[in-house]
Amino acid sequence: MGNEERLNPRSDTPTVPQSPASRFQNTAQLLADIPVCRRTLFNWREQGLIPYIKLGRRVLFDVESVRQALHRRERGG
């Protein structure tokens, strides 16, 4: 597939595939993308609502997996 652009299924804007390094974000980076407070993110993580990876004391999030988990919890129209 290479570096081809793909259409985002939720919009008509093209998305560029992420490199493996940019696919994972720490807490601060994820909070910049998701408009919730740090405590809410921590609670979601502890309740198992969003997936995460723990490497020693470091916590990383697979951005696409987190988005999919949040979309599964979406309510309404």
C-alpha positions in Angstrom: 0.0 0.0 0.0 2.9 2.4 0.6 2.3 6.0 1.6 -1.0 6.3 -0.2 -3.7 8.5 1.3 -6.8 6.8 2.6 -10.2 8.4 3.3 -11.2 8.7 6.9 -14.5 6.7 7.2 -16.0 9.4 9.4 -15.1 12.3 7.1 -14.0 13.1 3.6 -10.5 14.2 4.7 -7.6 12.0 3.7 -5.5 10.4 6.4 -1.9 9.5 6.1 -0.8 6.2 7.7 1.1 6.8 10.9 4.6 5.6 11.4 5.0 3.1 14.2 6.8 5.7 16.4 4.0 8.3 16.1 1.3 5.7 16.6 1.9 5.7 20.3 1.4 8.7 22.6 2.1 9.4 26.2 -0.5 10.8 28.5 0.3 14.5 27.8 0.2 13.9 24.0 -3.1 12.0 24.2 -4.6 14.8 26.4 -3.8 17.3 23.6 -5.9 15.2 21.2 -8.8 14.2 23.5 -10.6 17.0 25.4 -10.8 15.5 28.9 -8.9 16.1 32.1 -6.0 14.0 33.2 -8.1 12.4 36.0 -10.8 11.3 33.6 -8.2 9.7 31.4 -6.7 8.0 34.4 -10.1 6.7 35.5 -10.9 5.4 32.0 -7.6 3.6 32.0 -8.1 2.1 35.4 -11.7 1.0 34.5 -10.5 -0.7 31.4 -12.5 1.6 29.1 -9.4 2.5 27.0 -6.4 0.4 26.1 -2.9 1.3 27.2 0.6 -0.2 27.3 2.7 0.0 30.5 6.5 -0.1 30.0 8.0 0.1 33.5 6.7 3.4 34.8 5.8 4.7 31.4 2.3 4.6 30.0 1.7 4.7 26.3 -1.5 4.7 24.3 -2.1 3.4 20.8 -4.0 6.4 19.4 -6.2 4.5 17.0 -7.1 1.9 19.6 -8.2 4.6 22.0 -10.3 6.3 19.3 -11.9 3.0 18.5 -12.7 2.3 22.1 -14.3 5.7 22.5 -16.3 5.3 19.3 -17.6 2.0 20.7 -19.0 3.9 23.7 -20.6 6.6 21.5 -24.3 7.2 22.2 -27.0 8.9 20.2 -27.0 9.9 16.6 
